């Protein structure tokens, strides 16, 4: 789209206003498929026209306008806009045409119909005619009869809009049944379509998280999305920096003036009783149908249902059908009005916690906070916990505001606050919340609550480098405290055992954080029988730790098998949100270290929630993970836009633990593309970055940075990789050592190749076998090993590694005089050259590879095309084609066309 391609450049000089004014162009991009279907239907000789259907405010009018404009000039399209349409007004829908008729044409219905037909024929000047109706109400009887006559006589086709086809006059129904009128339904956009449209329209790099945020704000409604994007551009909450679009942290769709105007006009058209019910549902989010009916009356509820304003969910809970309407209405209600509605619906009694679902609890908490009223402590704690499980830490903090300090609950309140602050990247505040809890307040906790508090405190200390040394003594003291409590109280043994299991799990998680995977494997496998007696959720969490640890200690296949076992249980009661989140994070490394980068991408795309709060907290981290998987796979060109998007968002956010690794991965991606200057820019950012992070992130950061340095020819980079690998071996991290050695041995000696072979022999899986074969083949000049390594790389989709194995194999084949193998390997390398920007290894004895033109000629020749046919297809002379084929045969060492087919 030429219009969209320049938006990012025009953005800095009034492009936002151009975007806001170009609604039809937006519709053409968003509804491309539907527009084509509509044009095809109108072009069908069998068709009488189309009906555009869809919910209110989904953009039916804009779609109709875009369609009408696309028909010109070959088709005459007359748009009839009438403000007096309705079933009671004769010819109301055709009023603009009626106004052009002479007085004598208005004497009878027959004369009027003939006059309208003659006017249309005259205006069309021999072209096909289409009438597009824009009417605010139903069609009257005379308008309907005239339109039917126009369609059935072939004088004109009709474009009408309706919420549903059942809203059309009876006379249209047989046409729909016989497909003489085609329905063009306008649905909400799927998330991937929103991403595609925004990238086309805005230009530059649109991060997936930004697209998903805008999609969530608009709830998939393209008309609302258009208004939100336009408003954010004008307010510069959506801004372009270094080619990447970012969204301000506090950007809210309810601030859009256009959306506010649309919702206000829609609500004001409703009766007063309906408006009050809308206000109440907007505040409460959802209400029991029985309560809504008792307060506002069955007639009002029935009217709202008939108008499509409400949606009845499970348990007979009612909510507003349009979530945007709910958000906007809440925004304009005054605090006294909110309190008035709360008193009307709830009264003086607070709802019982046990009677509220999670959604109802959060809605009640939000309504109470919006009334500037303090939540009861029990409701505040429950709502904050629910908000944290849904990755909304800011709302969790709002819920806990004003909760009084009570001995029995204060430790829980502070634990929830600390968890929220950690999610927001505010480490010092999180630790401070927990340190404020007194010994006496801790004594009031039961064993499990106490263990949960200790877990939060360990996590807070872990992310403060100055406090890490306090973790061991803290856990020892906590275990001793549980022992004392067990002897002095009558707490059930199973509760104490669960608390001890939580503390064990905390200690194991800390070991994984530090990279002490061997100790985790030894403890968990040694206690395997005991784990079966654990709480199912704790058992799954421990197995997630074991799964990740196995992947790092060289037991990749065992880790992969455990991954599948755990995933089969996630659908059960033990598969809580927390377990699913931990599984996703740890499974990513299992797949990555097994070389399964495609599954990594699938895992990342399926992880996380599509709500605005969770996307703001987690979205950039998921994009970073996708980029990391791609750069590990050697796909720098695919990784680059993803990593640039992730980096821009991580720089804007508060959580910095993955930013250094994002910088390093971006440097590696640039290096894979041969852009040394850009790679060095991001390597400088790595050097300047400093923040606590776990071993898995730190090792990936160091690996990517050293690989980028090696790729761009920096001296000492290979030696650093080898030294780092040896350090990993001392800690039993065989897998990471093998991956580092695989990267280092591109330009090292026999000693390093022997070490790589030895390390890979201690590991499991195809990536380990690939490394072993490559090391052995390179060291012993063994062609079968090198070809086997290349085949394994091809199976894993690791094109860069495949090219390395192939290039080394090609040298070996030529040195040994194996002409057939050399021809096959050179053809394979020629194919890979089109996929890999910079070959990691170039064969020493390699002549020039096929040029792109030589390859085109060779492919056609391999298909059996004659030289003349090739020349005609490519626009070349026959002599030029013969010259290209001579070069191809010389380079590939072949003498006939029949040999080409097996090489290309």
C-alpha positions in Angstrom: 0.0 0.0 0.0 1.7 3.2 -1.1 -0.5 5.2 1.2 0.6 3.3 4.2 4.2 2.9 3.4 4.9 6.6 3.9 2.9 7.1 7.1 5.9 6.5 9.3 7.9 9.2 7.5 5.0 11.6 7.5 4.4 10.9 11.1 6.8 13.6 12.3 5.2 16.3 10.1 1.5 16.1 10.6 1.2 12.5 9.4 -1.0 11.7 12.4 -3.7 14.1 11.2 -3.5 12.6 7.7 -4.0 9.2 9.2 -7.0 10.4 11.3 -8.6 11.9 8.2 -8.0 8.9 5.9 -10.7 6.5 7.2 -11.6 5.0 3.8 -8.0 4.1 3.1 -7.9 2.4 6.6 -11.0 0.5 5.7 -9.5 -0.7 2.4 -6.6 -2.1 4.3 -8.6 -3.7 7.2 -11.4 -5.1 5.1 -9.5 -6.1 1.9 -10.9 -9.6 1.7 -14.5 -8.5 2.4 -14.3 -5.7 -0.1 -13.1 -8.1 -2.8 -16.0 -10.5 -1.9 -18.5 -7.6 -2.2 -17.1 -6.5 -5.6 -17.3 -10.1 -6.8 -20.9 -10.4 -5.7 -21.9 -7.2 -7.4 -20.1 -8.3 -10.6 -22.0 -11.6 -10.7 -24.8 -11.4 -13.3 -27.0 -13.6 -11.1 -26.7 -11.2 -8.1 -29.2 -8.4 -7.2 -26.9 -6.9 -4.7 -25.4 -7.3 -1.2 -26.3 -6.8 2.4 -23.5 -5.7 4.7 -24.1 -7.1 8.2 -22.4 -6.6 11.6 -22.8 -5.3 15.1 -23.2 -1.6 15.9 -20.2 0.6 15.5 -18.2 -2.1 13.6 -17.8 0.2 10.6 -20.5 -0.8 8.2 -20.9 2.8 6.9 -17.2 3.2 6.3 -17.0 -0.1 4.6 -19.9 0.9 2.3 -18.2 4.2 1.4 -14.9 2.4 0.6 -16.8 -0.1 -1.5 -18.7 2.6 -3.5 -15.5 4.5 -4.2 -13.8 1.3 -5.4 -16.5 0.7 -8.0 -15.9 4.0 -9.8 -15.6 4.8 -12.7 -16.7 1.6 -14.4 -19.9 1.4 -12.3 -22.3 4.2 -11.5 -22.9 4.2 -7.8 -25.5 6.4 -6.2 -25.3 6.7 -2.4 -28.6 7.8 -0.9 -28.4 9.4 2.5 -31.7 10.1 4.1 -32.4 11.6 7.6 -36.1 10.8 7.4 -35.9 7.1 6.8 -38.2 4.8 8.6 -41.0 2.3 8.1 -43.7 5.1 8.4 -42.3 7.5 5.9 -43.3 6.8 2.2 -40.2 6.7 0.0 -38.2 7.8 3.0 -35.1 5.8 2.0 -35.3 7.2 -1.6 -35.9 10.8 -0.6 -32.8 12.2 -2.3 -34.0 10.7 -5.6 -37.6 11.7 -5.0 -36.5 15.4 -4.6 -35.2 15.3 -8.2 -38.5 14.2 -9.8 -40.9 16.6 -11.6 -44.4 17.1 -10.0 -46.1 14.9 -12.5 -43.9 11.9 -11.5 -45.3 12.2 -8.0 -49.0 11.7 -8.9 -49.0 7.9 -8.4 -46.8 5.2 -7.1 -46.4 3.8 -10.6 -45.3 7.2 -12.0 -42.9 7.7 -9.1 -41.3 4.3 -9.7 -40.9 5.0 -13.4 -39.4 8.4 -12.7 -36.8 6.9 -10.3 -35.9 4.3 -12.9 -35.5 6.8 -15.7 -33.4 9.1 -13.4 -31.0 6.3 -12.6 -30.7 5.1 -16.2 -30.0 8.7 -17.3 -27.4 9.2 -14.6 -25.7 5.9 -15.3 -25.0 6.8 -18.9 -24.9 3.2 -20.0 -22.8 1.9 -17.1 -24.0 -0.7 -14.5 -25.8 1.1 -11.7 -25.6 0.4 -7.9 -27.7 2.1 -5.2 -26.1 2.3 -1.8 -28.5 3.0 1.0 -27.5 4.9 4.2 -30.7 5.0 6.3 -31.0 5.4 10.1 -34.1 3.2 10.3 -36.0 0.4 8.5 -37.2 0.6 4.9 -40.8 1.7 4.3 -43.1 -0.3 2.0 -42.9 1.9 -1.1 -39.1 2.2 -0.9 -38.9 -1.6 -0.6 -41.2 -2.1 -3.6 -39.2 0.3 -5.7 -35.9 -1.3 -4.8 -37.2 -4.8 -5.6 -38.4 -3.5 -9.0 -35.0 -2.0 -9.7 -33.2 -5.2 -8.8 -35.5 -7.7 -10.6 -35.6 -5.7 -13.8 -31.8 -5.4 -13.8 -31.9 -1.6 -13.7 -29.7 -1.4 -10.6 -28.1 -3.5 -7.9 -28.5 -2.6 -4.2 -26.1 -2.3 -1.3 -27.8 -2.2 2.1 -26.6 -2.4 5.7 -28.2 -4.2 8.6 -27.2 -5.6 12.0 -28.6 -9.0 10.9 -30.2 -10.2 7.7 -33.4 -10.8 9.6 -33.7 -7.1 10.0 -34.4 -6.7 6.2 -37.9 -6.4 4.8 -39.7 -9.7 4.0 -39.5 -9.0 0.3 -35.7 -9.4 0.5 -35.7 -12.7 2.3 -36.4 -14.9 -0.8 -33.5 -13.1 -2.5 -31.2 -14.1 0.4 -32.5 -17.7 0.3 -31.8 -18.0 -3.4 -28.4 -16.2 -3.1 -29.6 -13.3 -5.3 -28.6 -11.0 -2.5 -25.3 -12.0 -0.9 -24.5 -11.3 2.7 -21.1 -9.7 3.5 -20.6 -10.1 7.2 -18.2 -7.8 9.0 -16.7 -9.6 12.0 -14.3 -8.5 14.7 -10.6 -8.8 13.6 -8.6 -11.7 14.8 -5.4 -10.7 16.6 -3.0 -11.7 13.7 -5.0 -9.6 11.2 -4.7 -6.6 13.5 -0.9 -7.1 13.6 -0.8 -7.3 9.8 -2.9 -4.2 9.3 -0.9 -2.1 11.7 2.3 -3.0 10.1 1.0 -2.2 6.7 -0.5 1.1 7.8 2.2 2.5 10.2 5.3 1.2 8.4 8.5 0.7 10.5 8.6 -2.0 13.1 5.4 -2.6 15.0 6.1 -4.8 18.0 3.8 -7.7 18.4 3.0 -6.6 21.9 2.0 -3.1 20.8 -0.3 -4.6 18.1 -1.8 -6.9 20.7 -2.3 -4.1 23.2 -4.1 -2.0 20.6 -6.1 -5.1 19.6 -7.1 -5.7 23.2 -8.0 -2.0 23.7 -10.3 -2.1 20.6 -11.6 -5.6 21.4 -10.9 -6.5 17.8 -13.3 -3.8 16.5 -11.5 -2.2 13.4 -13.6 1.0 13.7 -12.5 1.5 17.3 -9.0 0.5 16.5 -8.9 3.2 13.8 -10.0 5.8 16.3 -7.7 4.6 19.1 -4.6 4.6 16.8 -5.5 8.0 15.4 -5.9 9.5 18.9 -2.7 7.9 20.2 -0.8 9.3 17.2 -2.2 12.8 17.8 -1.4 12.6 21.5 2.0 11.0 20.8 1.3 8.1 23.1 2.0 6.0 20.1 5.4 7.2 18.8 8.2 6.2 16.4 11.7 6.0 17.7 14.6 4.5 15.7 12.2 2.8 13.4 10.2 1.1 16.2 6.7 2.0 17.3 6.2 2.1 21.1 3.2 2.8 23.2 3.2 4.9 26.3 2.8 2.9 29.5 -0.2 4.9 30.6 -1.9 4.9 27.2 -5.6 4.2 27.7 -8.3 3.8 25.0 -10.9 5.5 27.2 -9.1 8.8 26.7 -10.0 8.8 23.0 -12.3 11.8 22.4 -13.8 10.2 19.3 -14.7 7.0 21.1 -16.2 9.0 24.0 -18.4 11.0 21.5 -19.6 7.8 19.8 -20.5 6.1 23.1 -22.1 9.2 24.5 -24.4 9.7 21.5 -25.3 6.0 21.5 -26.2 6.0 25.2 -28.2 9.2 25.0 -30.5 7.7 22.4 -31.7 5.2 25.0 -34.6 5.8 27.5 -33.6 7.1 30.9 -34.2 3.8 32.6 -31.9 2.0 30.2 -29.2 4.7 30.7 -29.3 4.1 34.4 -29.0 0.4 33.9 -26.0 1.0 31.6 -24.4 3.1 34.3 -24.9 0.4 36.9 -23.5 -2.4 34.7 -20.6 -0.2 33.7 -19.6 0.3 37.3 -20.4 -3.3 38.5 -18.9 -5.0 35.4 -21.4 -7.8 35.8 -24.5 -8.3 37.9 -26.8 -11.3 38.6 -29.8 -11.2 36.2 -32.2 -11.4 39.1 -30.7 -8.4 40.8 -30.6 -6.3 37.6 -34.3 -7.2 37.0 -35.4 -6.4 40.5 -33.7 -3.0 40.5 -34.5 -1.7 37.0 -37.6 -3.8 36.1 -38.1 -6.6 33.5 -39.2 -4.2 30.8 -35.9 -2.3 30.9 -33.9 -5.5 30.9 -35.9 -6.9 28.0 -35.4 -3.7 26.0 -31.7 -3.8 26.6 -31.5 -7.5 25.5 -33.5 -6.7 22.4 -31.2 -3.8 21.5 -28.1 -6.0 22.0 -26.8 -3.9 24.9 -26.4 -6.8 27.3 -24.8 -10.2 27.3 -26.0 -13.0 29.6 -23.1 -15.2 30.7 -22.8 -18.3 32.8 -24.5 -18.4 36.2 -27.0 -15.9 34.8 -24.6 -13.0 35.2 -25.2 -10.0 33.0 -22.7 -7.6 31.5 -22.7 -4.9 28.9 -22.2 -6.5 25.5 -19.8 -3.7 24.4 -16.7 -3.6 26.7 -15.7 -0.3 25.2 -19.0 1.3 26.2 -18.5 0.0 29.8 -15.0 1.5 30.0 -16.1 4.9 28.6 -19.2 5.2 30.7 -17.2 4.5 33.9 -14.9 7.3 32.9 -17.5 10.0 32.8 -19.5 9.1 35.9 -18.9 11.3 39.0 -18.0 9.8 42.3 -21.4 10.7 43.9 -23.1 9.0 41.0 -20.9 5.8 41.4 -21.7 5.8 45.2 -25.4 6.3 44.5 -25.4 3.3 42.1 -23.4 1.2 44.5 -25.9 1.9 47.3 -28.8 1.0 44.9 -27.3 -2.3 43.8 -25.4 -3.5 46.9 -26.9 -1.6 49.7 -25.1 -1.5 53.0 -24.1 -5.2 53.2 -20.8 -6.3 51.6 -21.1 -9.4 49.4 -19.9 -12.7 50.8 -16.5 -13.7 49.4 -17.6 -17.3 48.9 -20.5 -16.1 46.6 -18.2 -14.2 44.2 -16.4 -15.6 41.2 -13.0 -14.2 40.4 -14.4 -11.8 37.8 -17.2 -10.7 40.1 -14.6 -10.2 42.9 -12.4 -8.0 40.8 -15.4 -6.0 39.5 -16.6 -5.4 43.0 -13.1 -4.3 44.1 -12.7 -2.0 41.1 -16.2 -0.4 41.7 -15.4 0.1 45.4 -12.1 1.7 44.6 -13.7 4.0 42.0 -16.1 5.2 44.7 -13.0 6.1 46.7 -14.0 3.7 49.4 -11.7 1.4 51.2 -12.3 -2.3 50.6 -12.8 -4.6 53.6 -9.5 -6.3 54.4 -10.6 -9.8 53.5 -12.0 -8.6 50.2 -8.9 -6.5 49.5 -6.5 -9.4 50.1 -8.6 -11.8 48.0 -8.9 -9.3 45.1 -5.2 -8.4 45.2 -4.3 -12.1 45.0 -6.6 -12.6 42.1 -5.2 -9.6 40.3 -1.6 -10.9 40.7 -2.6 -14.2 39.3 -3.9 -12.3 36.3 -0.7 -10.3 36.0 -2.2 -6.9 37.0 0.1 -5.8 39.8 -1.0 -2.1 39.7 -4.6 -3.1 40.4 -3.3 -5.4 43.2 -1.6 -2.4 44.8 -4.8 -0.3 44.4 -6.8 -3.0 46.2 -4.4 -3.0 49.2 -4.4 0.7 49.6 -5.7 1.8 53.0 -5.9 -1.8 54.4 -5.4 -1.4 58.2 -2.4 -3.0 59.9 -3.8 -6.0 61.8 -1.5 -8.6 63.3 -3.1 -11.6 61.7 -3.2 -10.2 58.2 -0.4 -7.7 57.8 2.3 -10.2 56.7 0.0 -11.4 53.9 -0.8 -7.8 52.8 2.9 -7.0 52.7 3.7 -10.2 50.8 1.1 -9.3 48.1 2.5 -5.8 47.9 6.0 -7.1 47.5 4.9 -9.5 44.7 3.3 -6.6 42.9 6.3 -4.4 43.2 8.6 -7.2 41.9 6.3 -7.6 38.9 6.8 -3.8 38.2 10.6 -4.1 38.6 10.7 -2.1 41.8 13.0 -4.4 43.7 13.9 -2.1 46.6 10.3 -1.3 47.4 9.4 -5.0 47.3 12.2 -5.9 49.8 11.2 -2.9 52.0 7.5 -4.1 52.2 8.6 -7.5 53.6 11.2 -6.1 56.0 8.5 -4.0 57.6 6.8 -7.1 59.0 7.6 -7.8 62.7 8.4 -11.1 64.3 5.2 -10.9 66.2 3.2 -10.6 63.0 5.1 -13.5 61.5 4.2 -15.6 64.6 0.5 -15.1 63.8 0.9 -16.9 60.4 0.1 -20.6 59.9 2.9 -22.8 58.5 1.9 -22.5 54.9 1.4 -18.8 55.0 4.7 -18.4 56.8 6.5 -20.5 54.0 4.8 -18.3 51.3 6.1 -15.2 53.1 9.6 -16.6 53.2 9.4 -17.5 49.5 8.5 -13.9 48.6 11.4 -12.6 50.8 13.9 -15.0 49.1 12.8 -13.8 45.7 13.1 -10.1 46.8 16.6 -10.7 48.1 17.6 -12.7 45.0 17.1 -9.7 42.8 19.1 -7.4 45.1 22.7 -8.4 44.5 23.7 -7.0 47.9 21.2 -9.3 49.7 21.8 -12.7 48.0 24.1 -13.9 50.7 21.3 -13.7 53.2 19.2 -16.4 51.5 20.8 -19.4 52.9 20.7 -18.3 56.6 17.1 -17.1 56.0 16.0 -20.6 54.9 17.8 -22.3 57.7 16.0 -20.0 60.2 12.7 -20.6 58.6 13.1 -24.4 58.8 14.0 -24.1 62.5 11.0 -21.9 63.1 8.7 -24.4 61.5 10.2 -27.2 63.7 9.6 -25.2 66.8 6.0 -24.3 65.8 5.3 -28.0 65.0 6.3 -28.9 68.5 4.4 -26.1 70.3 1.1 -26.1 68.3 -1.6 -28.4 67.3 -1.3 -27.6 63.5 -2.0 -30.7 61.4 1.1 -32.5 60.2 0.1 -32.3 56.5 0.1 -28.4 56.8 3.6 -28.4 58.3 4.8 -30.9 55.6 3.4 -28.7 52.9 5.2 -25.7 54.4 8.5 -27.6 54.5 8.0 -28.7 50.9 7.5 -25.0 49.9 10.8 -24.1 51.6 12.6 -27.0 49.8 11.1 -25.8 46.6 12.4 -22.2 47.3 15.9 -23.5 47.9 15.8 -25.5 44.7 14.6 -22.6 42.7 17.4 -20.5 44.1 19.9 -23.1 43.0 18.5 -23.0 39.5 18.7 -19.2 39.6 22.4 -19.5 40.3 23.0 -22.2 37.7 23.7 -25.0 40.2 21.7 -27.5 38.2 23.7 -30.6 39.2 22.6 -30.3 42.9 19.0 -29.8 41.8 19.1 -33.0 39.7 20.7 -35.0 42.5 18.2 -33.8 45.2 15.1 -34.2 43.1 15.9 -37.5 41.5 17.1 -38.8 44.9 13.8 -37.8 46.5 11.7 -38.9 43.6 9.5 -41.3 45.7 9.0 -38.6 48.3 7.9 -36.1 45.7 4.9 -38.2 44.9 3.5 -37.4 48.3 3.8 -33.7 47.7 0.9 -31.4 47.0 0.2 -31.9 43.2 0.9 -28.2 42.4 4.2 -28.3 44.3 5.2 -31.6 42.6 4.6 -30.0 39.2 6.6 -27.0 40.1 9.5 -29.2 41.3 9.3 -31.2 38.1 9.6 -27.9 36.1 12.8 -27.2 38.0 14.1 -30.7 37.3 13.2 -30.4 33.6 15.2 -27.2 33.2 18.1 -28.6 35.2 18.3 -31.8 33.2 18.5 -29.7 30.0 21.6 -27.9 31.2 23.5 -30.9 32.6 23.6 -32.7 29.3 20.4 -34.8 29.6 18.4 -32.9 27.0 16.3 -35.9 25.9 15.3 -36.7 29.5 14.3 -33.1 29.9 12.2 -33.2 26.8 10.5 -36.4 27.9 9.7 -34.8 31.3 8.4 -31.7 29.5 5.8 -33.8 27.7 4.8 -35.5 30.9 4.3 -32.2 32.7 2.4 -30.7 29.8 -0.1 -33.6 29.9 -1.0 -32.7 33.5 -1.4 -28.9 32.9 -5.1 -29.4 32.0 -5.8 -30.9 35.4 -6.5 -29.2 38.8 -2.7 -28.9 39.5 -2.2 -26.9 36.4 -2.7 -23.5 38.1 -1.8 -20.2 36.4 1.4 -20.2 38.5 2.4 -23.7 37.3 1.6 -22.9 33.7 3.7 -19.7 33.9 6.7 -21.5 35.4 6.3 -24.4 32.9 6.4 -21.9 30.0 9.5 -20.1 31.2 11.5 -23.3 32.0 10.2 -25.3 29.0 11.6 -22.6 26.7 15.1 -23.4 27.7 14.5 -27.1 27.4 13.4 -26.6 23.8 16.1 -24.1 23.0 18.9 -26.3 24.3 17.5 -29.2 22.3 17.7 -27.1 19.1 13.9 -27.0 18.7 13.7 -23.4 17.9 10.4 -23.7 16.0 8.7 -25.2 19.1 10.2 -22.3 21.1 8.4 -19.9 18.8 5.2 -21.8 19.1 5.5 -21.9 22.9 6.1 -18.2 23.1 3.1 -17.4 20.9 0.9 -19.5 23.0 2.1 -18.2 26.3 0.8 -15.3 28.3 -2.6 -13.6 28.3 -4.1 -11.1 25.9 -5.3 -8.7 28.6 -3.9 -5.1 28.6 -2.2 -5.4 32.1 -0.5 -8.7 31.3 0.7 -7.6 27.9 2.2 -4.5 29.5 4.1 -6.6 32.1 5.1 -9.6 30.0 4.7 -8.8 26.3 8.2 -7.5 25.6 9.8 -10.4 27.4 7.9 -12.9 25.1 9.1 -10.9 22.1 12.6 -11.1 23.4 12.3 -14.9 23.9 11.2 -15.3 20.2 14.1 -13.2 19.0 16.5 -15.2 21.2 15.3 -18.5 19.7 15.7 -17.2 16.2 19.2 -15.9 16.7 20.2 -19.2 18.3 19.0 -20.9 15.2 21.2 -18.6 13.1 18.3 -16.7 11.6 19.6 -13.2 12.1 17.4 -11.5 9.5 14.2 -12.9 11.0 15.4 -12.2 14.5 16.4 -8.6 14.0 13.0 -6.9 13.8 11.7 -9.0 16.7 14.7 -8.1 18.9 14.7 -4.4 18.0 11.0 -4.3 18.9 11.7 -6.1 22.2 14.7 -3.9 23.1 12.7 -0.7 22.5 10.0 -1.9 24.8 12.4 -3.2 27.5 14.2 0.1 27.5 10.9 1.8 28.2 9.9 -0.6 31.0 11.0 -1.0 34.6 12.0 -4.7 34.5 15.6 -4.7 33.3 16.7 -8.3 33.9 16.5 -9.4 30.3 17.6 -6.1 28.6 21.3 -7.0 28.6 20.6 -10.3 26.9 18.3 -8.6 24.4 21.2 -6.2 23.5 23.6 -9.2 23.1 21.1 -11.1 21.0 20.6 -8.1 18.8 24.4 -7.7 18.3 24.5 -11.4 17.3 21.7 -10.9 14.8 23.5 -7.9 13.2 26.7 -9.9 13.1 24.9 -12.8 11.4 23.9 -10.3 8.7 27.5 -9.0 8.3 26.7 -5.6 9.8 29.8 -5.3 12.1 29.2 -1.6 12.9 25.7 -2.2 14.2 26.8 -5.3 16.1 29.5 -3.2 17.9 26.9 -0.6 18.8 24.9 -3.2 20.6 28.0 -4.8 22.2 28.8 -1.4 23.7 25.3 -1.4 25.2 25.9 -4.8 26.7 29.1 -3.6 28.3 27.2 -0.6 29.8 24.3 -2.6 31.1 24.1 -3.9 34.7 21.2 -5.6 36.5 20.7 -8.8 38.4 19.6 -11.8 36.4 19.5 -15.6 36.6 22.2 -17.9 35.2 20.1 -18.9 32.2 19.8 -15.2 31.0 23.4 -14.4 31.9 24.8 -17.4 30.0 22.7 -16.6 27.0 23.9 -13.0 27.1 27.5 -13.9 27.3 27.2 -16.5 24.6 25.4 -14.2 22.2 27.9 -11.4 22.9 31.0 -13.6 22.4 29.4 -15.2 19.2 28.8 -11.7 17.8 32.4 -10.8 18.5 33.7 -14.0 16.9 31.4 -13.5 13.9 32.7 -10.0 13.2 36.3 -11.2 13.6 37.1 -9.7 17.0 40.4 -11.2 18.4 40.1 -13.4 21.5 36.3 -14.1 21.1 36.8 -17.8 20.4 39.2 -18.1 23.4 36.6 -16.5 25.6 34.0 -19.0 24.5 36.3 -21.9 25.2 37.2 -20.5 28.6 33.5 -20.0 29.4 32.8 -23.6 28.3 35.5 -24.9 30.6 34.0 -23.0 33.5 30.6 -24.6 32.7 32.1 -28.0 32.7 33.5 -27.5 36.2 29.9 -27.0 37.3 28.5 -29.9 35.4 26.7 -27.7 32.8 27.6 -30.0 29.8 24.9 -28.6 27.4 25.9 -25.0 27.6 29.5 -25.9 27.4 28.8 -27.9 24.2 26.9 -25.1 22.6 29.7 -22.6 23.4 32.4 -24.9 22.0 30.3 -25.5 18.9 30.5 -21.7 18.3 34.1 -21.4 19.3 35.5 -24.3 17.1 34.8 -22.5 13.8 38.4 -21.2 13.9 40.2 -23.1 16.7 42.5 -26.1 16.7 42.5 -29.9 17.3 42.4 -29.6 21.1 39.2 -27.6 21.1 37.6 -30.0 18.6 38.6 -33.0 20.8 37.0 -31.2 23.8 33.8 -30.6 21.8 33.6 -34.3 20.8 34.2 -35.3 24.4 31.5 -32.9 25.8 28.9 -34.0 23.2 29.5 -37.6 24.1 28.3 -36.8 27.6 25.1 -35.2 26.2 21.8 -36.4 24.7 19.7 -35.6 21.6 20.2 -34.6 18.0 22.0 -31.3 18.7 24.6 -33.2 20.8 25.0 -35.8 18.1 25.4 -33.0 15.5 28.2 -31.5 17.6 29.9 -34.8 18.1 29.8 -35.6 14.3 31.0 -32.2 13.3 33.9 -32.3 15.8 34.9 -35.8 14.8 34.5 -35.1 11.1 36.5 -31.8 11.3 39.3 -33.4 13.4 39.7 -36.7 11.4 38.6 -35.2 8.0 35.8 -37.8 8.0 33.3 -37.1 5.2 30.6 -39.5 6.5 30.6 -37.7 9.8 30.4 -34.3 8.3 27.5 -35.3 5.9 25.7 -36.8 8.9 26.2 -33.6 10.8 24.8 -31.5 7.9 21.8 -33.8 7.7 21.1 -33.5 11.4 21.3 -29.7 11.1 18.9 -29.8 8.2 16.4 -31.8 10.2 16.6 -29.2 13.0 16.2 -26.3 10.5 19.7 -24.9 11.5 20.7 -23.5 8.1 23.9 -21.8 9.4 25.2 -25.0 11.1 24.3 -27.0 8.0 26.3 -24.6 5.8 29.3 -24.9 8.2 29.2 -28.8 8.1 28.7 -28.6 4.3 31.6 -26.2 3.7 34.0 -28.3 5.8 32.8 -31.5 4.1 33.3 -29.9 0.7 36.9 -29.2 1.5 37.4 -32.8 2.7 35.7 -34.2 -0.5 37.9 -32.2 -2.8 41.1 -33.0 -0.8 40.2 -36.7 -1.2 39.3 -36.4 -4.8 35.7 -37.5 -4.2 34.2 -35.6 -7.2 30.7 -36.9 -6.8 30.5 -35.9 -3.2 32.1 -32.6 -3.9 29.5 -31.8 -6.6 26.6 -32.7 -4.3 28.1 -30.7 -1.4 28.8 -27.6 -3.5 25.2 -27.7 -4.8 24.0 -28.0 -1.2 26.2 -25.0 -0.2 25.0 -23.0 -3.2 21.4 -23.5 -1.9 22.3 -22.6 1.6 24.1 -19.4 0.4 20.7 -18.0 -0.5 19.4 -18.7 3.0 22.4 -17.7 5.2 23.5 -14.0 5.0 27.2 -14.7 6.0 28.6 -18.1 5.8 30.4 -19.1 9.1 32.9 -21.1 7.1 34.0 -20.7 3.5 35.6 -23.7 1.9 39.3 -23.1 1.3 39.3 -24.8 -2.1 35.9 -23.4 -3.1 35.7 -21.7 -6.4 33.0 -19.0 -7.0 29.5 -20.1 -6.0 26.7 -19.8 -8.5 25.5 -16.3 -9.1 21.7 -15.7 -8.8 21.4 -15.5 -12.6 23.4 -18.7 -13.1 21.2 -20.4 -10.6 18.0 -19.3 -12.4 19.3 -20.7 -15.7 20.4 -23.9 -14.0 17.0 -24.5 -12.4 15.2 -24.1 -15.7 17.7 -26.3 -17.4 17.3 -29.0 -14.7 13.5 -28.9 -15.5 14.3 -29.9 -19.1 13.8 -26.5 -20.7 15.7 -25.8 -24.0 18.2 -23.0 -24.3 15.8 -21.0 -26.5 12.9 -21.4 -24.0 15.1 -20.3 -21.1 16.3 -17.3 -23.2 12.7 -16.2 -23.9 11.5 -16.7 -20.4 14.4 -14.7 -18.9 14.7 -12.1 -21.6 18.2 -13.1 -22.6 19.9 -14.2 -25.8 20.5 -17.9 -26.5 24.3 -17.2 -26.5 24.1 -15.7 -23.0 22.2 -18.7 -21.7 24.8 -21.0 -23.2 27.5 -18.9 -21.4 25.7 -19.2 -18.1 25.3 -23.0 -18.5 29.0 -23.3 -19.3 29.9 -21.5 -16.0 27.4 -23.7 -14.1 28.8 -26.9 -15.5 32.4 -25.8 -14.7 31.6 -24.7 -11.2 29.7 -27.9 -10.3 32.0 -30.2 -12.1 29.3 -31.8 -14.3 29.0 -32.4 -18.0 25.3 -32.8 -18.7 21.9 -31.4 -17.8 20.7 -34.7 -16.4 23.2 -34.2 -13.5 21.7 -30.8 -12.6 18.4 -32.2 -11.2 20.1 -34.0 -8.4 22.2 -31.0 -7.4 19.6 -28.2 -7.4 
